[in-house]
Amino acid sequence: MAYMSQEGYDKLIAELKRLEGIERPKASAAIAEARDKGDLSENSEYEAAKEAQAHLESKINLLKQQITEAKIVDTSRLSTDSVQILSKVEMTNLANKARMTYTIVSESEANLREGKISIQTPIAQGLLNHKVGDEVEVKIPRGTIKLRIEKITVG
Protein backbone atom coordinates (compact mmCIF):
# COMPACT_ATOMS: atom_id res chain seq x y z
CA MET A 1 0.00 0.00 0.00
CA ALA A 2 1.31 3.45 -0.89
CA TYR A 3 0.02 6.50 0.94
CA MET A 4 -0.27 9.54 -1.30
CA SER A 5 -1.97 12.84 -1.81
CA GLN A 6 -5.02 13.30 -4.01
CA GLU A 7 -2.80 15.31 -6.37
CA GLY A 8 -0.33 12.42 -6.68
CA TYR A 9 -3.16 9.96 -7.32
CA ASP A 10 -4.68 12.23 -9.99
CA LYS A 11 -1.28 12.43 -11.73
CA LEU A 12 -1.06 8.62 -11.84
CA ILE A 13 -4.55 8.40 -13.39
CA ALA A 14 -3.71 11.07 -15.99
CA GLU A 15 -0.47 9.31 -16.93
CA LEU A 16 -2.29 5.96 -17.27
CA LYS A 17 -4.91 7.56 -19.55
CA ARG A 18 -2.16 9.14 -21.67
CA LEU A 19 -0.25 5.86 -22.03
CA GLU A 20 -3.36 3.84 -22.86
CA GLY A 21 -5.04 6.44 -25.08
CA ILE A 22 -2.10 7.94 -26.96
CA GLU A 23 1.09 5.91 -26.56
CA ARG A 24 -0.47 2.43 -26.95
CA PRO A 25 -2.07 3.24 -30.34
CA LYS A 26 1.24 4.82 -31.49
CA ALA A 27 3.11 1.63 -30.54
CA SER A 28 0.59 -0.55 -32.42
CA ALA A 29 0.87 1.69 -35.48
CA ALA A 30 4.70 1.49 -35.39
CA ILE A 31 4.52 -2.32 -35.29
CA ALA A 32 2.04 -2.41 -38.18
CA GLU A 33 4.19 -0.05 -40.23
CA ALA A 34 7.35 -2.09 -39.58
CA ARG A 35 5.48 -5.34 -40.39
CA ASP A 36 4.47 -3.90 -43.76
CA LYS A 37 8.13 -3.51 -44.67
CA GLY A 38 8.55 -7.20 -45.36
CA ASP A 39 10.57 -10.08 -43.92
CA LEU A 40 10.15 -10.02 -40.12
CA SER A 41 13.17 -12.26 -39.44
CA GLU A 42 15.56 -9.54 -40.63
CA ASN A 43 13.46 -6.49 -39.71
CA SER A 44 15.22 -4.63 -36.89
CA GLU A 45 12.60 -1.87 -37.03
CA TYR A 46 9.90 -4.46 -36.25
CA GLU A 47 11.93 -5.87 -33.33
CA ALA A 48 12.50 -2.37 -31.94
CA ALA A 49 8.79 -1.55 -32.23
CA LYS A 50 7.85 -4.81 -30.44
CA GLU A 51 10.39 -4.07 -27.70
CA ALA A 52 9.04 -0.53 -27.27
CA GLN A 53 5.51 -1.92 -27.01
CA ALA A 54 6.58 -4.45 -24.35
CA HIS A 55 8.25 -1.65 -22.37
CA LEU A 56 5.09 0.48 -22.65
CA GLU A 57 2.85 -2.38 -21.48
CA SER A 58 5.16 -2.95 -18.53
CA LYS A 59 4.86 0.75 -17.60
CA ILE A 60 1.04 0.59 -17.91
CA ASN A 61 0.90 -2.49 -15.66
CA LEU A 62 3.13 -0.83 -13.05
CA LEU A 63 0.91 2.28 -13.03
CA LYS A 64 -2.22 0.13 -12.65
CA GLN A 65 -0.61 -1.63 -9.70
CA GLN A 66 0.33 1.69 -8.06
CA ILE A 67 -3.22 2.98 -8.54
CA THR A 68 -4.70 -0.21 -7.08
CA GLU A 69 -2.41 -0.05 -4.04
CA ALA A 70 -2.82 3.70 -3.49
CA LYS A 71 -4.30 4.95 -0.25
CA ILE A 72 -5.24 8.62 -0.48
CA VAL A 73 -4.45 10.54 2.67
CA ASP A 74 -6.97 13.13 3.83
CA THR A 75 -4.60 16.03 4.48
CA SER A 76 -7.19 17.85 6.61
CA ARG A 77 -6.82 15.11 9.23
CA LEU A 78 -3.03 15.23 9.40
CA SER A 79 -1.32 16.53 12.51
CA THR A 80 1.65 18.88 12.59
CA ASP A 81 2.78 17.58 15.99
CA SER A 82 5.35 15.24 14.45
CA VAL A 83 6.77 14.37 11.05
CA GLN A 84 4.71 11.90 8.98
CA ILE A 85 3.87 11.27 5.34
CA LEU A 86 2.80 14.49 3.57
CA SER A 87 4.49 16.60 6.25
CA LYS A 88 6.35 19.64 4.95
CA VAL A 89 9.43 19.93 7.13
CA GLU A 90 11.68 22.96 7.47
CA MET A 91 15.03 22.01 8.96
CA THR A 92 18.52 23.32 9.53
CA ASN A 93 21.68 21.36 8.77
CA LEU A 94 23.58 22.01 12.01
CA ALA A 95 27.02 21.56 10.36
CA ASN A 96 26.69 24.36 7.78
CA LYS A 97 23.53 26.16 9.02
CA ALA A 98 21.84 25.58 5.64
CA ARG A 99 18.02 25.66 5.74
CA MET A 100 16.12 23.03 3.77
CA THR A 101 12.44 22.35 3.26
CA TYR A 102 11.12 19.00 2.05
CA THR A 103 7.69 17.44 1.80
CA ILE A 104 7.69 13.71 2.56
CA VAL A 105 5.69 11.83 -0.06
CA SER A 106 5.18 8.34 -1.49
CA GLU A 107 7.83 6.86 -3.80
CA SER A 108 5.73 7.60 -6.91
CA GLU A 109 5.26 11.29 -5.99
CA ALA A 110 8.92 12.03 -5.19
CA ASN A 111 10.39 14.93 -7.19
CA LEU A 112 13.44 16.65 -5.79
CA ARG A 113 12.96 19.73 -8.01
CA GLU A 114 9.61 20.28 -6.31
CA GLY A 115 11.10 19.62 -2.86
CA LYS A 116 9.28 16.29 -2.52
CA ILE A 117 11.33 13.41 -1.13
CA SER A 118 10.28 9.79 -0.89
CA ILE A 119 9.37 8.41 2.49
CA GLN A 120 11.91 5.68 1.66
CA THR A 121 14.90 8.09 1.68
CA PRO A 122 17.30 8.14 4.63
CA ILE A 123 16.43 11.78 5.43
CA ALA A 124 12.67 11.08 5.52
CA GLN A 125 13.20 7.93 7.59
CA GLY A 126 15.37 9.88 10.04
CA LEU A 127 12.75 12.62 10.44
CA LEU A 128 9.64 10.44 10.88
CA ASN A 129 7.84 10.80 14.22
CA HIS A 130 10.14 13.61 15.41
CA LYS A 131 8.85 16.99 16.61
CA VAL A 132 9.74 20.67 16.16
CA GLY A 133 12.99 21.40 17.98
CA ASP A 134 14.24 17.81 17.78
CA GLU A 135 17.78 17.29 16.54
CA VAL A 136 18.20 14.11 14.53
CA GLU A 137 21.23 12.38 13.12
CA VAL A 138 20.64 10.91 9.69
CA LYS A 139 22.93 8.46 7.95
CA ILE A 140 23.24 9.36 4.27
CA PRO A 141 25.59 7.90 1.65
CA ARG A 142 28.19 10.65 2.34
CA GLY A 143 28.18 10.06 6.11
CA THR A 144 25.99 11.37 8.92
CA ILE A 145 24.28 14.74 9.04
CA LYS A 146 22.68 16.43 12.02
CA LEU A 147 19.39 18.24 11.37
CA ARG A 148 17.18 20.35 13.62
CA ILE A 149 13.46 20.42 12.81
CA GLU A 150 12.33 24.05 12.71
CA LYS A 151 8.74 23.78 11.48
CA ILE A 152 6.21 21.12 10.46
CA THR A 153 3.24 21.93 8.24
CA VAL A 154 0.97 19.85 6.03
CA GLY A 155 2.43 19.72 2.51
N, CA and C atoms as a LAMMPS dump frame, in Angstrom:
ITEM: TIMESTEP
0
ITEM: NUMBER OF ATOMS
465
ITEM: BOX BOUNDS ff ff ff
-5.0000000000000000e+02 5.0000000000000000e+02
-5.0000000000000000e+02 5.0000000000000000e+02
-5.0000000000000000e+02 5.0000000000000000e+02
ITEM: ATOMS id mol type element x y z
1 1 1 N 0.847 -1.179 0
2 1 2 C 0 0 0
3 1 3 C 0.895 1.246 0
4 2 1 N 0.546 2.205 -0.813
5 2 2 C 1.305 3.45 -0.892
6 2 3 C 0.404 4.614 -0.516
7 3 1 N 0.779 5.324 0.532
8 3 2 C 0.018 6.501 0.945
9 3 3 C 0.417 7.659 0.043
10 4 1 N -0.563 8.407 -0.438
11 4 2 C -0.266 9.543 -1.305
12 4 3 C -1.352 10.593 -1.231
13 5 1 N -1.009 11.743 -1.779
14 5 2 C -1.97 12.845 -1.81
15 5 3 C -2.948 12.634 -2.955
16 6 1 N -4.044 13.35 -2.917
17 6 2 C -5.02 13.298 -4.014
18 6 3 C -4.358 13.76 -5.307
19 7 1 N -3.509 14.783 -5.203
20 7 2 C -2.797 15.313 -6.373
21 7 3 C -1.918 14.231 -7.009
22 8 1 N -1.189 13.49 -6.179
23 8 2 C -0.333 12.419 -6.683
24 8 3 C -1.14 11.324 -7.347
25 9 1 N -2.274 10.979 -6.751
26 9 2 C -3.157 9.957 -7.316
27 9 3 C -3.703 10.42 -8.669
28 10 1 N -4.138 11.675 -8.733
29 10 2 C -4.678 12.226 -9.991
30 10 3 C -3.622 12.213 -11.099
31 11 1 N -2.359 12.472 -10.742
32 11 2 C -1.276 12.431 -11.733
33 11 3 C -1.084 11.012 -12.269
34 12 1 N -1.181 10.021 -11.394
35 12 2 C -1.06 8.624 -11.84
36 12 3 C -2.177 8.271 -12.819
37 13 1 N -3.402 8.679 -12.507
38 13 2 C -4.551 8.403 -13.386
39 13 3 C -4.36 9.077 -14.737
40 14 1 N -3.915 10.335 -14.737
41 14 2 C -3.708 11.072 -15.989
42 14 3 C -2.622 10.413 -16.839
43 15 1 N -1.553 9.968 -16.195
44 15 2 C -0.467 9.311 -16.927
45 15 3 C -0.95 7.981 -17.519
46 16 1 N -1.744 7.228 -16.765
47 16 2 C -2.286 5.965 -17.274
48 16 3 C -3.173 6.214 -18.494
49 17 1 N -4.044 7.222 -18.416
50 17 2 C -4.914 7.559 -19.553
51 17 3 C -4.093 7.943 -20.777
52 18 1 N -3.017 8.718 -20.559
53 18 2 C -2.158 9.137 -21.674
54 18 3 C -1.477 7.925 -22.321
55 19 1 N -0.942 7.036 -21.493
56 19 2 C -0.253 5.859 -22.031
57 19 3 C -1.212 4.951 -22.791
58 20 1 N -2.397 4.732 -22.209
59 20 2 C -3.364 3.837 -22.861
60 20 3 C -4.021 4.48 -24.082
61 21 1 N -4.297 5.77 -24.014
62 21 2 C -5.042 6.436 -25.08
63 21 3 C -4.195 6.974 -26.217
64 22 1 N -2.946 7.327 -25.926
65 22 2 C -2.096 7.942 -26.956
66 22 3 C -0.904 7.055 -27.309
67 23 1 N -0.148 6.656 -26.303
68 23 2 C 1.087 5.906 -26.561
69 23 3 C 0.832 4.486 -27.066
70 24 1 N -0.183 3.805 -26.517
71 24 2 C -0.466 2.43 -26.947
72 24 3 C -0.842 2.388 -28.431
73 25 1 N -1.771 3.25 -28.905
74 25 2 C -2.074 3.243 -30.345
75 25 3 C -0.855 3.574 -31.214
76 26 1 N 0.01 4.485 -30.743
77 26 2 C 1.236 4.816 -31.489
78 26 3 C 2.131 3.584 -31.62
79 27 1 N 2.262 2.831 -30.536
80 27 2 C 3.111 1.632 -30.543
81 27 3 C 2.551 0.587 -31.501
82 28 1 N 1.229 0.412 -31.5
83 28 2 C 0.593 -0.549 -32.421
84 28 3 C 0.795 -0.119 -33.864
85 29 1 N 0.679 1.172 -34.126
86 29 2 C 0.871 1.691 -35.482
87 29 3 C 2.312 1.49 -35.938
88 30 1 N 3.281 1.679 -35.043
89 30 2 C 4.696 1.489 -35.386
90 30 3 C 4.971 0.027 -35.73
91 31 1 N 4.346 -0.893 -35.005
92 31 2 C 4.519 -2.319 -35.29
93 31 3 C 3.907 -2.656 -36.645
94 32 1 N 2.713 -2.153 -36.903
95 32 2 C 2.04 -2.415 -38.184
96 32 3 C 2.857 -1.861 -39.347
97 33 1 N 3.392 -0.675 -39.176
98 33 2 C 4.194 -0.049 -40.231
99 33 3 C 5.458 -0.864 -40.5
100 34 1 N 6.126 -1.296 -39.423
101 34 2 C 7.35 -2.087 -39.582
102 34 3 C 7.045 -3.445 -40.207
103 35 1 N 5.89 -4.033 -39.852
104 35 2 C 5.483 -5.339 -40.393
105 35 3 C 5.265 -5.24 -41.901
106 36 1 N 4.743 -4.106 -42.336
107 36 2 C 4.468 -3.898 -43.757
108 36 3 C 5.742 -3.807 -44.591
109 37 1 N 6.871 -3.67 -43.934
110 37 2 C 8.13 -3.513 -44.668
111 37 3 C 8.761 -4.838 -45.063
112 38 1 N 8.053 -5.929 -44.828
113 38 2 C 8.55 -7.205 -45.363
114 38 3 C 9.009 -8.191 -44.32
115 39 1 N 10.048 -8.948 -44.676
116 39 2 C 10.574 -10.08 -43.919
117 39 3 C 10.832 -9.727 -42.448
118 40 1 N 10.05 -10.343 -41.553
119 40 2 C 10.146 -10.017 -40.124
120 40 3 C 11.4 -10.582 -39.478
121 41 1 N 11.99 -11.636 -40.058
122 41 2 C 13.168 -12.256 -39.438
123 41 3 C 14.386 -11.342 -39.515
124 42 1 N 14.417 -10.434 -40.47
125 42 2 C 15.563 -9.537 -40.634
126 42 3 C 15.154 -8.077 -40.438
127 43 1 N 14.005 -7.843 -39.813
128 43 2 C 13.461 -6.494 -39.706
129 43 3 C 13.743 -5.927 -38.31
130 44 1 N 14.846 -5.181 -38.189
131 44 2 C 15.224 -4.632 -36.886
132 44 3 C 14.23 -3.56 -36.427
133 45 1 N 13.597 -2.885 -37.363
134 45 2 C 12.602 -1.87 -37.031
135 45 3 C 11.401 -2.53 -36.337
136 46 1 N 11.003 -3.707 -36.841
137 46 2 C 9.898 -4.464 -36.255
138 46 3 C 10.264 -4.9 -34.828
139 47 1 N 11.491 -5.425 -34.664
140 47 2 C 11.935 -5.87 -33.334
141 47 3 C 11.963 -4.704 -32.349
142 48 1 N 12.44 -3.555 -32.804
143 48 2 C 12.501 -2.367 -31.944
144 48 3 C 11.097 -1.908 -31.55
145 49 1 N 10.175 -1.956 -32.501
146 49 2 C 8.789 -1.551 -32.227
147 49 3 C 8.14 -2.51 -31.232
148 50 1 N 8.404 -3.816 -31.378
149 50 2 C 7.848 -4.807 -30.441
150 50 3 C 8.437 -4.604 -29.038
151 51 1 N 9.729 -4.305 -28.985
152 51 2 C 10.388 -4.071 -27.702
153 51 3 C 9.827 -2.816 -27.029
154 52 1 N 9.611 -1.763 -27.803
155 52 2 C 9.041 -0.525 -27.27
156 52 3 C 7.627 -0.774 -26.734
157 53 1 N 6.859 -1.594 -27.453
158 53 2 C 5.506 -1.916 -27.006
159 53 3 C 5.541 -2.704 -25.695
160 54 1 N 6.464 -3.652 -25.584
161 54 2 C 6.58 -4.449 -24.355
162 54 3 C 6.951 -3.541 -23.178
163 55 1 N 7.851 -2.594 -23.416
164 55 2 C 8.253 -1.648 -22.367
165 55 3 C 7.049 -0.791 -21.945
166 56 1 N 6.274 -0.33 -22.916
167 56 2 C 5.087 0.479 -22.646
168 56 3 C 4.068 -0.308 -21.824
169 57 1 N 3.812 -1.55 -22.207
170 57 2 C 2.848 -2.381 -21.477
171 57 3 C 3.307 -2.623 -20.046
172 58 1 N 4.609 -2.772 -19.867
173 58 2 C 5.164 -2.952 -18.53
174 58 3 C 4.908 -1.701 -17.68
175 59 1 N 5.108 -0.524 -18.287
176 59 2 C 4.858 0.747 -17.598
177 59 3 C 3.378 0.884 -17.221
178 60 1 N 2.497 0.514 -18.158
179 60 2 C 1.045 0.585 -17.907
180 60 3 C 0.674 -0.333 -16.743
181 61 1 N 1.214 -1.547 -16.734
182 61 2 C 0.902 -2.49 -15.658
183 61 3 C 1.404 -1.999 -14.306
184 62 1 N 2.59 -1.378 -14.294
185 62 2 C 3.133 -0.832 -13.053
186 62 3 C 2.241 0.3 -12.53
187 63 1 N 1.806 1.182 -13.426
188 63 2 C 0.906 2.28 -13.034
189 63 3 C -0.404 1.739 -12.472
190 64 1 N -0.965 0.736 -13.138
191 64 2 C -2.224 0.135 -12.653
192 64 3 C -2.04 -0.438 -11.258
193 65 1 N -0.888 -1.067 -11.018
194 65 2 C -0.614 -1.631 -9.699
195 65 3 C -0.504 -0.521 -8.655
196 66 1 N 0.201 0.575 -9
197 66 2 C 0.332 1.694 -8.063
198 66 3 C -1.029 2.292 -7.742
199 67 1 N -1.888 2.417 -8.742
200 67 2 C -3.225 2.98 -8.537
201 67 3 C -4.054 2.064 -7.644
202 68 1 N -3.956 0.762 -7.882
203 68 2 C -4.699 -0.214 -7.083
204 68 3 C -4.264 -0.177 -5.621
205 69 1 N -2.955 -0.009 -5.399
206 69 2 C -2.415 -0.05 -4.037
207 69 3 C -2.437 1.31 -3.338
208 70 1 N -2.846 2.347 -4.051
209 70 2 C -2.817 3.702 -3.49
210 70 3 C -3.839 3.882 -2.371
211 71 1 N -3.411 4.571 -1.356
212 71 2 C -4.297 4.951 -0.253
213 71 3 C -4.183 6.461 -0.141
214 72 1 N -5.263 7.157 -0.488
215 72 2 C -5.244 8.615 -0.483
216 72 3 C -5.388 9.117 0.948
217 73 1 N -4.468 9.995 1.322
218 73 2 C -4.453 10.545 2.673
219 73 3 C -5.269 11.835 2.693
220 74 1 N -6.18 11.917 3.64
221 74 2 C -6.974 13.13 3.83
222 74 3 C -6.105 14.125 4.595
223 75 1 N -5.552 15.101 3.869
224 75 2 C -4.603 16.034 4.48
225 75 3 C -5.229 16.881 5.58
226 76 1 N -6.548 17.043 5.566
227 76 2 C -7.195 17.854 6.613
228 76 3 C -7.138 17.154 7.974
229 77 1 N -6.862 15.846 7.961
230 77 2 C -6.819 15.105 9.228
231 77 3 C -5.393 14.884 9.723
232 78 1 N -4.412 15.42 8.991
233 78 2 C -3.026 15.232 9.402
234 78 3 C -2.651 16.188 10.527
235 79 1 N -1.796 15.723 11.388
236 79 2 C -1.316 16.526 12.514
237 79 3 C 0.038 17.135 12.166
238 80 1 N 0.337 18.272 12.768
239 80 2 C 1.655 18.88 12.588
240 80 3 C 2.486 18.715 13.865
241 81 1 N 2.048 17.819 14.742
242 81 2 C 2.779 17.575 15.994
243 81 3 C 4.11 16.872 15.741
244 82 1 N 4.113 15.953 14.773
245 82 2 C 5.349 15.237 14.453
246 82 3 C 5.39 14.958 12.956
247 83 1 N 6.563 14.609 12.473
248 83 2 C 6.77 14.373 11.047
249 83 3 C 6.124 13.044 10.635
250 84 1 N 5.348 13.095 9.551
251 84 2 C 4.71 11.898 8.981
252 84 3 C 4.597 12.094 7.478
253 85 1 N 4.017 11.127 6.791
254 85 2 C 3.866 11.268 5.344
255 85 3 C 3.022 12.508 5.051
256 86 1 N 3.389 13.233 4.026
257 86 2 C 2.796 14.494 3.574
258 86 3 C 3.105 15.676 4.487
259 87 1 N 4.029 15.471 5.447
260 87 2 C 4.494 16.604 6.248
261 87 3 C 5.476 17.417 5.417
262 88 1 N 5.361 18.746 5.538
263 88 2 C 6.347 19.644 4.947
264 88 3 C 7.233 20.073 6.106
265 89 1 N 8.519 19.745 6.008
266 89 2 C 9.429 19.935 7.131
267 89 3 C 10.508 20.949 6.774
268 90 1 N 10.583 22.004 7.583
269 90 2 C 11.684 22.96 7.469
270 90 3 C 12.72 22.542 8.499
271 91 1 N 13.976 22.463 8.059
272 91 2 C 15.031 22.009 8.963
273 91 3 C 16.328 22.756 8.689
274 92 1 N 17.206 22.7 9.659
275 92 2 C 18.523 23.316 9.529
276 92 3 C 19.573 22.226 9.636
277 93 1 N 20.523 22.249 8.69
278 93 2 C 21.685 21.363 8.772
279 93 3 C 22.613 22.021 9.787
280 94 1 N 22.836 21.385 10.922
281 94 2 C 23.583 22.006 12.01
282 94 3 C 25.07 22.182 11.693
283 95 1 N 25.599 21.443 10.72
284 95 2 C 27.021 21.565 10.364
285 95 3 C 27.292 22.851 9.59
286 96 1 N 26.421 23.178 8.624
287 96 2 C 26.688 24.355 7.78
288 96 3 C 25.598 25.428 7.878
289 97 1 N 24.638 25.226 8.777
290 97 2 C 23.528 26.164 9.025
291 97 3 C 22.613 26.365 7.809
292 98 1 N 22.7 25.478 6.831
293 98 2 C 21.841 25.577 5.638
294 98 3 C 20.414 25.186 6.014
295 99 1 N 19.44 25.96 5.503
296 99 2 C 18.02 25.66 5.737
297 99 3 C 17.511 24.862 4.545
298 100 1 N 16.719 23.861 4.814
299 100 2 C 16.116 23.029 3.765
300 100 3 C 14.649 22.825 4.105
301 101 1 N 13.852 22.67 3.07
302 101 2 C 12.441 22.345 3.263
303 101 3 C 12.088 21.21 2.305
304 102 1 N 11.544 20.143 2.86
305 102 2 C 11.119 18.996 2.053
306 102 3 C 9.723 18.568 2.473
307 103 1 N 8.964 18.094 1.507
308 103 2 C 7.69 17.445 1.796
309 103 3 C 7.917 15.947 1.626
310 104 1 N 7.486 15.166 2.596
311 104 2 C 7.687 13.715 2.559
312 104 3 C 6.486 13.087 1.868
313 105 1 N 6.755 12.382 0.779
314 105 2 C 5.685 11.826 -0.06
315 105 3 C 5.958 10.356 -0.369
316 106 1 N 5 9.732 -1.064
317 106 2 C 5.182 8.341 -1.494
318 106 3 C 6.265 8.269 -2.562
319 107 1 N 6.773 7.089 -2.798
320 107 2 C 7.826 6.863 -3.796
321 107 3 C 7.425 7.408 -5.166
322 108 1 N 6.169 7.183 -5.57
323 108 2 C 5.732 7.599 -6.907
324 108 3 C 5.565 9.112 -7.047
325 109 1 N 5.44 9.837 -5.938
326 109 2 C 5.264 11.292 -5.987
327 109 3 C 6.574 12.065 -5.82
328 110 1 N 7.647 11.369 -5.469
329 110 2 C 8.918 12.03 -5.188
330 110 3 C 9.406 12.822 -6.4
331 111 1 N 9.858 14.055 -6.144
332 111 2 C 10.388 14.927 -7.186
333 111 3 C 11.243 15.973 -6.487
334 112 1 N 12.538 15.782 -6.536
335 112 2 C 13.444 16.649 -5.788
336 112 3 C 13.344 18.107 -6.224
337 113 1 N 13.103 18.351 -7.531
338 113 2 C 12.963 19.729 -8.015
339 113 3 C 11.807 20.446 -7.332
340 114 1 N 10.769 19.69 -6.98
341 114 2 C 9.61 20.275 -6.309
342 114 3 C 9.748 20.206 -4.784
343 115 1 N 10.884 19.723 -4.307
344 115 2 C 11.1 19.621 -2.864
345 115 3 C 10.349 18.47 -2.231
346 116 1 N 10.019 17.455 -3.024
347 116 2 C 9.282 16.29 -2.52
348 116 3 C 10.221 15.09 -2.477
349 117 1 N 10.447 14.574 -1.257
350 117 2 C 11.329 13.41 -1.129
351 117 3 C 10.514 12.189 -0.72
352 118 1 N 10.961 11.052 -1.196
353 118 2 C 10.282 9.789 -0.894
354 118 3 C 10.412 9.45 0.581
355 119 1 N 9.363 8.868 1.094
356 119 2 C 9.367 8.412 2.489
357 119 3 C 10.424 7.324 2.689
358 120 1 N 10.903 6.733 1.588
359 120 2 C 11.914 5.678 1.656
360 120 3 C 13.333 6.223 1.836
361 121 1 N 13.55 7.535 1.609
362 121 2 C 14.901 8.089 1.677
363 121 3 C 15.417 8.118 3.116
364 122 1 N 16.743 8.084 3.272
365 122 2 C 17.303 8.137 4.628
366 122 3 C 16.879 9.394 5.401
367 123 1 N 16.817 10.549 4.731
368 123 2 C 16.426 11.78 5.429
369 123 3 C 14.993 11.663 5.946
370 124 1 N 14.07 11.224 5.091
371 124 2 C 12.672 11.078 5.516
372 124 3 C 12.56 10.073 6.659
373 125 1 N 13.246 8.952 6.534
374 125 2 C 13.197 7.932 7.586
375 125 3 C 13.733 8.479 8.913
376 126 1 N 14.79 9.304 8.832
377 126 2 C 15.366 9.879 10.039
378 126 3 C 14.475 10.906 10.704
379 127 1 N 13.624 11.571 9.907
380 127 2 C 12.745 12.624 10.438
381 127 3 C 11.429 12.089 11.001
382 128 1 N 10.956 10.952 10.487
383 128 2 C 9.643 10.436 10.876
384 128 3 C 9.464 10.381 12.39
385 129 1 N 8.28 10.825 12.821
386 129 2 C 7.84 10.795 14.222
387 129 3 C 8.579 11.764 15.136
388 130 1 N 9.465 12.608 14.589
389 130 2 C 10.141 13.612 15.407
390 130 3 C 9.332 14.904 15.411
391 131 1 N 9.615 15.757 16.398
392 131 2 C 8.847 16.986 16.608
393 131 3 C 9.705 18.229 16.357
394 132 1 N 9.041 19.389 16.304
395 132 2 C 9.745 20.666 16.157
396 132 3 C 10.733 20.82 17.312
397 133 1 N 11.949 21.233 16.971
398 133 2 C 12.995 21.405 17.976
399 133 3 C 13.89 20.183 18.125
400 134 1 N 13.425 19.019 17.684
401 134 2 C 14.239 17.806 17.777
402 134 3 C 15.455 17.924 16.871
403 135 1 N 16.573 17.395 17.355
404 135 2 C 17.784 17.293 16.541
405 135 3 C 17.974 15.814 16.236
406 136 1 N 18.083 15.518 14.947
407 136 2 C 18.199 14.113 14.533
408 136 3 C 19.476 13.913 13.729
409 137 1 N 20.07 12.767 13.923
410 137 2 C 21.234 12.384 13.122
411 137 3 C 20.752 11.421 12.056
412 138 1 N 21.117 11.716 10.812
413 138 2 C 20.638 10.913 9.691
414 138 3 C 21.847 10.376 8.927
415 139 1 N 21.868 9.065 8.739
416 139 2 C 22.929 8.456 7.948
417 139 3 C 22.562 8.566 6.472
418 140 1 N 23.425 9.235 5.715
419 140 2 C 23.243 9.358 4.267
420 140 3 C 24.478 8.751 3.607
421 141 1 N 24.432 8.538 2.298
422 141 2 C 25.588 7.902 1.648
423 141 3 C 26.935 8.599 1.923
424 142 1 N 26.929 9.919 2.104
425 142 2 C 28.185 10.651 2.341
426 142 3 C 28.586 10.689 3.817
427 143 1 N 27.852 10.039 4.681
428 143 2 C 28.183 10.063 6.109
429 143 3 C 26.951 10.312 6.948
430 144 1 N 27.104 11.064 8.02
431 144 2 C 25.993 11.366 8.922
432 144 3 C 25.813 12.876 8.981
433 145 1 N 24.557 13.314 8.893
434 145 2 C 24.277 14.74 9.041
435 145 3 C 23.37 14.943 10.244
436 146 1 N 23.499 16.1 10.859
437 146 2 C 22.678 16.425 12.019
438 146 3 C 21.721 17.538 11.599
439 147 1 N 20.43 17.288 11.77
440 147 2 C 19.393 18.236 11.368
441 147 3 C 18.551 18.627 12.571
442 148 1 N 18.123 19.898 12.602
443 148 2 C 17.181 20.35 13.62
444 148 3 C 15.873 20.699 12.914
445 149 1 N 14.78 20.148 13.398
446 149 2 C 13.465 20.419 12.809
447 149 3 C 12.986 21.775 13.309
448 150 1 N 12.732 22.683 12.366
449 150 2 C 12.333 24.046 12.711
450 150 3 C 10.808 24.225 12.651
451 151 1 N 10.184 23.573 11.684
452 151 2 C 8.744 23.782 11.482
453 151 3 C 8.153 22.574 10.764
454 152 1 N 6.934 22.205 11.125
455 152 2 C 6.215 21.116 10.456
456 152 3 C 4.856 21.658 10.036
457 153 1 N 4.563 21.556 8.746
458 153 2 C 3.239 21.925 8.236
459 153 3 C 2.734 20.774 7.376
460 154 1 N 1.499 20.884 6.912
461 154 2 C 0.969 19.851 6.03
462 154 3 C 1.253 20.296 4.605
463 155 1 N 1.972 19.405 3.86
464 155 2 C 2.426 19.722 2.51
465 155 3 C 1.303 19.904 1.558
